Amino acid sequence: MNDRYDAGAADHGAGQYELVGYDEYGRPVYRHVQTQQHTYDPYAQQHQQGYGYDPYAAGGQQPPAAYGQGADRTYPQGHGYDPYGSTAQHDPYGGPFHAGQPHGGQTAQQTSQQPFPQTAHIPQQAGPAGREDPGEPEREYHTEQFAFVEEPDDNSEDVIDWLKFTENRTERREEARRRARSRIVALSVVLALVAAGGVGWLWYAGKLPGLSSGGTGTGTGTTAAGAQKRDVIVVHLHDTKGGGTSTALLVDNTTTQKGTTVLVPNSLALTGDDGTTTTLAESVDDDGSDGTREALDTVLGTDIEGTWRLDTPYLQNLVDLVGNIEVDTDTDVPDPAAKKKGQAPLVNEGRDQTLSGKTAVAYATYRAPGEADTAQLKRFGQVMQGVLRKLSSDPGAATTTIQTLAQILDPSLTDKDLGTFLAGLSDLAKGGDHRTDLLPVQSDGTLAAGAGAKIVRDVLGGTAKSPDKDAATSVSVQNATGVKDNSEKARVVLLNGGFTFLEGGTAAARATSRVLWADAAAKEHATEVAKTLGLPASSVAKGETPAGADVVVILGQDFEPSSG
């Protein structure tokens, strides 16, 4: 950009210096002039001689160009033009001149003959910023005289890249936060659903803390007793060689997903078809499957769906079909075929003993001399547990196994129903959700008030089935008179009075009799029993009664058989 460097030319002494032109570097050239000033008409005609000429014209005779013409700079015609507006009139070499008069008093001829140096050339671009001539006056520069050209910066791309990087990193962080929040929300929803499902399952299975009934600890909560869904069948093992039977209830609680084998002692007192008291063993032999099943329903409050008669030969075949079983045996079982004493036992005592069909039958039916019948019953339960663990959990395969036995089943139970039921229990047994319980029975054949009632309530439904309105009231009688025959006499009196007699055994002698009832509905029946036996009304009171008995009578020495 070309700037004017002659801005302060008039300040170097008024009338002493004037701008002549510019050198080849674009620097202004000044010369000293006299202080005498002459006025002139800048718009004078071009015929005036001695001014307005072109110093580069040949011989100095070429007239100057008209004002407003020329390639680089133009001056008014007919005089030496001062670009800074000075009133002094000078020729290009600094001499004052007057209109129509040669410069410096010289004649026109002398002026025309004097050569003119080429100092009035005005280049288009400025020269170096430095000042080479020490005598040249100091120039002042202003900001507006310069135009700055933006130079490319190598770091500008790096700056742009860094800005883009930081912007992208911020966006990535925000996106990561949004994804994290979305994951947290989704995880919270999943956890809430899982928790709700877990609580619902615990409620459905009756395992919520604080909702269990009676503090039984079996996990039966609000869905207790009859509200739970149970499948129950009764199995009777018949020993075809040694005689006798063993009974167990197979229970599949589909509500709690628990399986139980309830061992029922043969001494359990049942009511026969004629209303008389009998035992489980006698009922199996005399009343058959239907009568025994109904009697068990009455005493235990169950709803038995079918009866499975399992003779010992079929048990042997069943164990062989499932591929032997493993049992923790509690005693040595001698070989019945042994001819000499001291021979190796057929079954050895120990843990994880492998039993074949033959040895399994021998262990399940073995009762050592002097042992209670419950010892043999527990061994039968162990064998059944082993069979369930080895039986297929597939209903189709289990049904095929049952059909292979070629049994003639009870009409109440088909082979498909039995196979499907046993497959469900097998699945529970393999998962550790199957157990074996012994139903406690007292010496008089009635259920124990504590443990027996707990099993009936928790495993078999919680309450006994209510008898029909026309059914006889069952009365359990304990003889505390010290006279053995008084029990038989009391039985006769009660049967004649329309009551059902249950043998309650003997108790320590006592002076007064007691008639106890537990259910308010049985209070009236207890009063009738007392009158029938000739006992005072003061002997009737509320107390505990065993399962299966509506009223309990404890005969004291005040009982007089003749009074009945």
Residue pairs with C-beta under 8 A, 6 or more apart in sequence:
1 126
1 146
1 147
2 26
2 124
2 125
2 126
3 126
3 145
3 146
5 26
5 27
5 28
5 126
5 139
6 19
6 28
6 83
6 84
7 139
7 140
8 137
8 139
8 140
9 17
9 18
9 19
9 28
9 30
9 84
10 84
10 85
10 86
12 30
12 137
15 33
15 34
15 35
15 37
15 86
15 88
16 32
16 33
16 35
17 30
17 31
17 32
17 33
18 30
18 31
18 33
18 82
18 86
18 88
18 90
18 94
19 28
19 29
19 30
19 82
19 83
19 84
20 29
20 30
20 31
20 92
20 93
20 94
20 119
20 120
21 28
21 29
21 92
21 119
21 120
21 121
21 122
22 28
22 29
22 120
22 121
22 122
22 123
23 29
23 119
23 121
23 127
24 121
24 123
24 127
25 123
25 126
25 127
25 128
26 122
26 123
26 124
26 125
26 126
26 127
27 126
27 127
27 136
29 119
31 93
31 94
32 94
33 88
33 90
33 94
33 95
33 96
34 95
34 96
36 96
37 87
37 88
37 89
37 96
38 88
38 89
38 96
38 97
38 98
39 87
39 89
40 51
40 79
40 89
40 98
40 99
41 79
41 99
42 76
42 78
42 79
42 81
43 76
43 78
44 78
44 79
44 99
45 78
46 52
46 63
46 64
46 66
46 77
46 78
48 78
48 79
48 99
48 100
49 100
49 102
49 108
50 91
50 97
50 98
50 99
50 100
50 101
50 102
50 103
50 108
50 111
51 64
51 78
51 79
51 80
51 89
51 91
51 97
51 99
52 63
52 64
52 75
52 76
52 77
52 78
52 79
52 80
53 60
53 61
53 62
53 63
53 64
54 62
54 63
54 64
54 65
55 92
55 116
55 117
55 118
55 119
55 120
56 116
56 118
56 120
56 121
57 63
59 112
60 111
60 112
60 113
60 114
60 115
60 116
61 112
64 75
64 77
64 78
65 74
65 77
66 74
66 77
67 74
67 75
67 76
67 77
67 81
68 74
72 122
72 124
73 83
73 122
75 81
75 83
79 89
79 99
80 89
80 90
80 91
80 92
80 97
82 88
82 90
88 96
89 96
89 97
89 98
89 99
90 96
90 97
91 97
91 103
92 116
92 119
92 120
93 103
93 116
95 103
95 104
96 103
96 104
97 103
97 104
102 108
102 110
102 111
103 111
106 114
131 138
131 139
199 208
202 208
203 211
203 221
203 222
203 223
204 223
204 255
205 219
205 221
205 223
205 255
205 256
205 257
206 212
206 219
206 220
206 221
206 222
206 223
206 224
206 228
206 255
206 256
207 219
207 221
207 256
208 221
208 222
211 221
211 222
212 218
212 219
212 220
212 221
213 220
213 221
213 222
213 224
213 225
214 457
216 454
216 457
216 458
218 458
218 459
219 256
219 258
220 228
220 256
220 458
220 462
223 255
224 462
225 457
225 461
225 462
225 463
226 461
226 462
226 463
227 255
228 253
228 255
228 256
228 461
229 253
229 254
229 255
230 251
230 252
230 253
230 254
230 255
230 303
230 460
230 461
231 251
231 252
231 254
231 305
231 421
231 424
232 249
232 250
232 251
232 252
232 302
232 303
232 304
232 305
232 460
233 249
233 250
233 304
233 305
233 306
233 307
233 308
233 413
233 418
233 421
234 247
234 248
234 249
234 250
234 292
234 293
234 296
234 304
234 306
234 307
234 308
235 247
235 248
235 249
235 250
235 307
235 308
235 309
235 310
235 384
236 245
236 246
236 247
236 284
236 289
236 292
236 307
236 308
236 309
236 310
237 245
237 246
237 247
237 248
237 310
237 311
237 312
237 315
237 364
237 365
237 380
238 245
238 309
238 310
238 311
238 312
239 245
239 246
239 312
239 365
240 311
240 312
240 313
241 312
242 365
244 266
244 281
244 365
245 266
245 281
245 284
245 285
246 266
246 364
246 365
246 376
246 377
246 380
247 263
247 264
247 266
247 280
247 284
248 261
248 262
248 263
248 264
248 377
248 380
248 381
248 384
249 261
249 262
249 264
249 296
249 300
249 302
249 304
249 460
250 259
250 260
250 261
250 384
250 421
250 422
250 425
251 259
251 260
251 261
251 262
251 459
251 460
252 259
252 421
252 424
252 425
252 428
253 259
253 260
253 459
257 428
257 433
258 428
258 433
258 434
258 435
259 388
259 424
259 425
259 428
259 429
259 433
259 434
259 435
260 434
260 435
260 436
260 437
260 459
261 381
261 384
261 385
261 434
261 435
261 436
261 437
262 436
262 437
262 438
262 439
262 455
262 459
262 460
263 374
263 377
263 378
263 380
263 381
263 436
263 437
263 438
263 439
264 280
264 296
264 439
265 280
265 373
265 374
265 377
265 438
265 439
265 441
266 279
266 280
266 281
266 373
266 377
267 279
267 280
267 281
267 373
267 441
267 443
267 445
268 279
268 280
268 299
268 439
268 441
268 445
268 447
269 277
269 278
269 279
269 299
269 441
269 444
269 445
269 446
269 502
269 503
269 548
270 277
270 278
270 279
270 280
270 283
270 292
270 295
270 296
270 298
270 299
271 277
271 278
271 295
271 298
271 299
271 474
271 500
272 278
272 283
272 286
272 287
272 291
272 295
273 287
273 291
275 472
275 495
275 500
276 495
276 500
276 501
277 445
277 500
277 501
277 502
277 503
278 286
278 287
278 295
279 445
280 292
280 296
283 291
283 292
283 295
284 292
287 295
289 307
289 309
289 410
289 412
290 307
290 412
292 307
293 304
293 307
293 412
296 302
296 304
297 303
297 304
297 465
298 464
298 465
298 467
298 548
299 447
299 464
299 547
299 548
300 456
300 460
300 464
300 547
300 548
301 456
301 460
301 461
301 462
301 463
301 464
301 465
302 460
302 461
302 465
303 461
303 465
305 412
305 413
306 410
306 412
306 413
306 417
306 418
307 410
307 412
307 413
308 409
308 410
308 413
308 418
309 407
309 409
309 410
310 318
310 407
312 361
312 364
312 365
314 405
314 407
315 357
315 360
315 361
315 364
315 383
316 357
316 358
316 360
316 361
317 357
317 404
317 405
318 357
318 387
318 401
318 405
319 325
319 355
319 356
319 357
319 360
319 361
319 383
319 386
319 387
320 356
320 357
321 401
321 404
321 405
322 387
322 390
322 391
322 401
323 390
324 354
324 355
324 356
324 357
324 390
325 354
325 355
325 360
325 383
325 386
325 387
325 389
325 390
326 352
326 353
326 354
326 355
326 386
326 389
327 352
327 353
327 355
327 360
327 363
327 382
327 383
327 385
327 386
328 350
328 351
328 352
328 353
328 382
329 347
329 348
329 349
329 350
329 353
329 355
329 363
329 382
330 349
330 378
330 379
331 349
331 366
331 368
332 345
332 347
332 348
332 349
333 345
333 346
333 347
333 359
333 362
333 363
333 366
334 343
334 345
334 346
335 343
335 344
335 345
335 346
335 362
336 346
336 362
346 358
346 359
346 362
347 353
347 355
347 359
347 362
347 363
347 366
355 363
355 383
355 386
360 383
360 386
363 379
363 382
363 383
364 376
364 379
364 380
364 382
364 383
365 376
365 379
365 380
366 376
366 379
367 373
367 375
367 376
368 375
374 438
377 438
378 436
378 438
381 436
381 438
382 436
384 436
385 429
385 434
385 436
388 422
388 425
388 426
388 429
388 434
389 426
389 429
389 430
391 398
391 401
391 422
391 423
391 426
392 398
392 401
392 423
392 426
393 423
393 424
393 426
393 427
393 430
394 423
395 419
395 420
395 423
395 424
396 419
397 423
398 419
398 420
398 422
398 423
398 426
399 415
399 416
399 418
399 419
399 420
399 423
400 419
401 419
402 415
402 418
402 419
402 422
403 415
403 419
407 415
409 415
409 418
425 434
428 434
437 455
437 459
439 447
439 452
439 455
439 456
440 447
440 448
440 451
440 452
440 455
441 447
441 448
441 452
442 448
442 504
442 505
442 546
443 505
444 476
444 478
444 502
444 503
444 504
444 505
445 502
445 503
446 476
446 502
446 504
446 546
446 547
446 548
446 549
447 453
447 456
447 546
447 547
447 548
448 546
449 544
449 545
449 546
449 547
452 546
452 547
453 546
453 547
456 462
456 463
456 464
456 547
457 463
464 547
464 548
472 498
472 499
472 500
473 498
473 499
473 500
473 522
473 525
473 528
473 529
473 550
473 551
474 499
474 500
474 502
474 548
474 549
474 550
474 551
475 494
475 499
475 500
475 501
475 502
475 529
475 549
475 550
475 551
475 552
475 553
476 502
476 503
476 504
476 545
476 546
476 548
476 549
476 551
476 552
476 553
477 487
477 490
477 491
477 494
477 501
477 502
477 503
477 504
477 553
477 555
478 504
478 505
478 506
478 507
478 552
478 553
478 554
478 555
479 486
479 487
479 490
479 504
479 505
479 506
479 507
479 555
480 506
480 507
480 508
480 509
480 510
480 513
480 554
480 555
480 556
480 557
481 509
481 555
481 556
481 557
481 559
482 509
482 557
484 506
486 555
486 559
486 561
487 503
487 506
487 555
489 561
489 564
490 501
490 533
490 553
490 555
490 559
490 561
490 564
491 501
491 503
492 564
493 532
493 533
493 561
493 564
494 500
494 501
494 529
494 532
494 533
495 501
497 528
497 529
497 532
499 529
499 532
502 548
502 549
504 549
504 552
504 553
507 554
509 556
509 557
510 554
510 556
510 557
511 556
511 557
511 558
512 539
512 556
512 557
512 558
513 533
513 535
513 539
513 553
513 554
513 555
513 556
513 558
513 559
514 539
514 541
514 543
514 552
514 553
514 554
514 556
515 526
515 527
515 529
515 530
515 533
515 535
515 539
515 540
515 541
515 551
515 552
515 553
515 554
516 526
516 540
516 541
516 542
516 543
516 544
516 545
516 551
516 552
516 553
516 554
517 523
517 525
517 526
517 540
517 541
517 542
517 543
517 545
517 550
517 551
517 552
518 542
518 543
518 544
518 545
519 545
519 550
522 545
522 550
522 551
523 540
523 542
525 550
525 551
526 540
526 551
527 537
527 540
529 551
529 553
530 536
530 537
530 539
530 540
531 537
532 564
533 553
533 555
533 559
533 563
533 564
534 559
534 560
534 563
534 564
535 553
535 558
535 559
543 552
544 552
545 551
545 552
546 552
